[in-house]
Amino acid sequence: MRISDSLILDRPEQNFFADPALDRAFGVVMALATEVYVQRDRVRALERKLEAAGIIDRADMDREPSEDERQANAEDREAFVEGLMINLLGKQQAKGAS
């Protein structure tokens, strides 16, 4: 039995907003926030282990990036944001059969 199967029971859906779609969207946001926090926690643990092994200096990770690094980060960030926000344009990404 999959987790989603156990969630689709004859229980009433909780509604916090007038539009149930907002409740579902908020649920997605909270699930993503949970995943982000788990990733942050794991990165901190990894940083501690790497520092303890003498592989990295965590203070060095907080330094300002070089101009090349800054440019590469900006390009990556722009592509990432474009991928997230393109859906707001209202244009169907997968046209499908016509």
C-alpha positions as a printed NumPy array, in Angstrom:
array([[  0.   ,   0.   ,   0.   ],
       [  1.363,   3.404,  -0.969],
       [  1.239,   6.373,   1.407],
       [ -1.047,   8.24 ,  -0.983],
       [ -3.522,   5.324,  -0.839],
       [ -3.85 ,   5.693,   2.917],
       [ -4.417,   9.437,   2.565],
       [ -7.34 ,   9.031,   0.198],
       [ -9.865,   7.838,   2.748],
       [-13.411,   8.982,   3.299],
       [-12.263,  11.628,   5.723],
       [-13.353,  15.217,   5.259],
       [-10.658,  17.457,   3.867],
       [ -9.441,  20.21 ,   6.185],
       [-10.108,  23.668,   4.776],
       [ -8.393,  26.761,   6.074],
       [ -9.042,  29.003,   3.061],
       [-12.231,  29.666,   1.125],
       [-10.717,  28.06 ,  -1.97 ],
       [ -9.621,  24.43 ,  -1.377],
       [ -6.982,  24.865,  -4.086],
       [ -5.194,  27.316,  -1.779],
       [ -5.171,  24.708,   0.981],
       [ -3.61 ,  22.184,  -1.391],
       [ -1.053,  24.702,  -2.696],
       [ -0.152,  25.624,   0.873],
       [  0.285,  21.917,   1.619],
       [  2.764,  21.684,  -1.238],
       [  4.629,  24.741,   0.056],
       [  4.839,  23.239,   3.542],
       [  6.053,  19.894,   2.167],
       [  8.779,  21.709,   0.212],
       [  9.701,  23.791,   3.268],
       [ 10.091,  20.57 ,   5.254],
       [ 12.384,  19.139,   2.574],
       [ 14.451,  22.352,   2.51 ],
       [ 14.926,  22.192,   6.257],
       [ 15.996,  18.544,   6.087],
       [ 18.547,  19.497,   3.411],
       [ 19.836,  22.39 ,   5.549],
       [ 20.217,  20.039,   8.505],
       [ 22.102,  17.501,   6.397],
       [ 24.401,  20.161,   4.907],
       [ 25.271,  21.393,   8.4  ],
       [ 26.062,  17.827,   9.484],
       [ 28.201,  17.309,   6.38 ],
       [ 30.038,  20.591,   6.981],
       [ 30.781,  19.594,  10.587],
       [ 32.184,  16.221,   9.497],
       [ 34.275,  17.751,   6.71 ],
       [ 35.649,  20.393,   9.069],
       [ 36.427,  17.796,  11.744],
       [ 38.345,  15.794,   9.124],
       [ 40.303,  18.921,   8.167],
       [ 38.935,  18.95 ,   4.631],
       [ 37.206,  22.325,   4.817],
       [ 37.187,  25.416,   6.97 ],
       [ 33.548,  26.421,   7.442],
       [ 34.544,  30.049,   7.931],
       [ 35.992,  29.985,   4.402],
       [ 32.581,  28.995,   3.069],
       [ 31.197,  32.355,   4.216],
       [ 33.733,  34.383,   2.231],
       [ 32.62 ,  36.618,  -0.604],
       [ 32.714,  34.831,  -3.967],
       [ 35.175,  35.888,  -6.637],
       [ 33.832,  37.822,  -9.615],
       [ 33.855,  34.646, -11.746],
       [ 32.015,  32.715,  -9.034],
       [ 29.544,  35.574,  -8.62 ],
       [ 28.823,  35.595, -12.37 ],
       [ 28.393,  31.808, -12.493],
       [ 26.076,  31.956,  -9.465],
       [ 24.008,  34.727, -11.065],
       [ 23.595,  32.772, -14.305],
       [ 22.596,  29.638, -12.42 ],
       [ 20.16 ,  31.616, -10.245],
       [ 18.547,  33.284, -13.265],
       [ 18.018,  29.933, -15.004],
       [ 16.607,  28.419, -11.817],
       [ 14.186,  31.302, -11.228],
       [ 13.095,  31.297, -14.868],
       [ 12.285,  27.594, -14.59 ],
       [ 10.208,  28.232, -11.481],
       [  8.415,  31.323, -12.683],
       [  7.66 ,  30.425, -16.303],
       [  4.413,  28.823, -15.189],
       [  3.147,  32.235, -14.124],
       [  3.157,  33.309, -17.762],
       [  0.166,  31.05 , -18.338],
       [  1.686,  29.397, -21.376],
       [  1.355,  25.658, -21.573],
       [  4.793,  24.067, -21.462],
       [  3.778,  20.72 , -22.939],
       [  1.443,  21.353, -25.86 ],
       [  0.593,  17.694, -26.345],
       [ -1.21 ,  16.305, -29.383],
       [ -3.268,  18.816, -31.33 ]])
